[in-house]
Amino acid sequence: MNLPEIIKTAKALVADDKGLLAMDESNPTCNRRFAALGIPQNEETRRAYREMIVTTKGLCKCISGAILYDETIRQQKKDGTSFIKAINDAGIIPGIKVDTGAKDMAGHPKEKITEGLDGLRDRLAEYFKMGARFAKWRSMIVVGDRIPSRGCIEANAHTLARYAALCQESGLVPIIEPEVLMDGAHTLEQCFEITEEVLHTVFHQLFRQRVTVEGLILKPNMVVPGLACPKQESVDEVADVTVECLLRAVPAAVPGITFLSGGQSGELASARLNAMNVRFKSRLPWALSFSFARAIQQPALEIWKGEDANIPAAQLALYHRANCNRFARRGEYNVTMEIN
Ligand code: 13P
């Protein structure tokens, strides 16, 4: 284990007010998003889409690391350059999603447990050899009638910690993503309570599994009311409770927290991240950053639509969202930055 190098990478991932770009949608998820826009769903369109993303000029001004999917890390640009090389040449650190998906949890109706530990050590060694320097694993915590259960929270936290220990052993920074889902009618207070319990359990398990917290990045949800909750709090209220929750549960030694967007619009995700940094940045022990997929990619995907002619406009839209989030990291984002 090369701990100094891992810690250096973790710090680099949250340095200079940059953030992460999650472009690691599994094939079924990517195909679903393509289908919604009438884009053909095959290996070549997924490759072409990812080429559009990684060749966006200036992306490295806002993005420190890009999370890839197994198919993408093995693909090349049309000119034959591997995506890994293209990303490295652009000054961005390549990462890789390594979980194999959230599956129904036995004995726990409606709850999920993320799989992928079997054979993980060998897969991590291969990804490291290919050039990946960090990895991602997402656990999914569903909120509903009397769920999440303690059993689900503990099983997912234990799995995240085992994954993180294997990552550090292999020289990769683990991105730890315990996502409390936004689906449902739960309140902001319920999301707070569940997120706090999940994070405490995750960090307890990380300690048990001897994971070095200086060499990891936490990728949590923001504390928000469920999408179907009638009461939707303001941007500032969400910022306040999210930071309050994180301060209670995340050790100060963690270098950075990079939020998932979870289905929020790009503008709302930027505004909430911005409000957290405006109100708290100078007082926080860790960097508050982003690791968005939809909140960076969605407008670009809607413009691209699978057509080469749309690439320049799609790249502008992608850069715009990445740049807005860089400004949000500094607490300098303003809604007037949005293109009409
Ligand atoms: P969203 O930002 O679209 O929630 O995706 C983040 C992610 O990487 C989910 O694993």
Residues whose N, C-alpha, C, O or C-beta is under 5 A from the ligand:
A	BS01	13P	A22 R138 L260 S261 G262 G263 S291 F292 A293 R294 A295
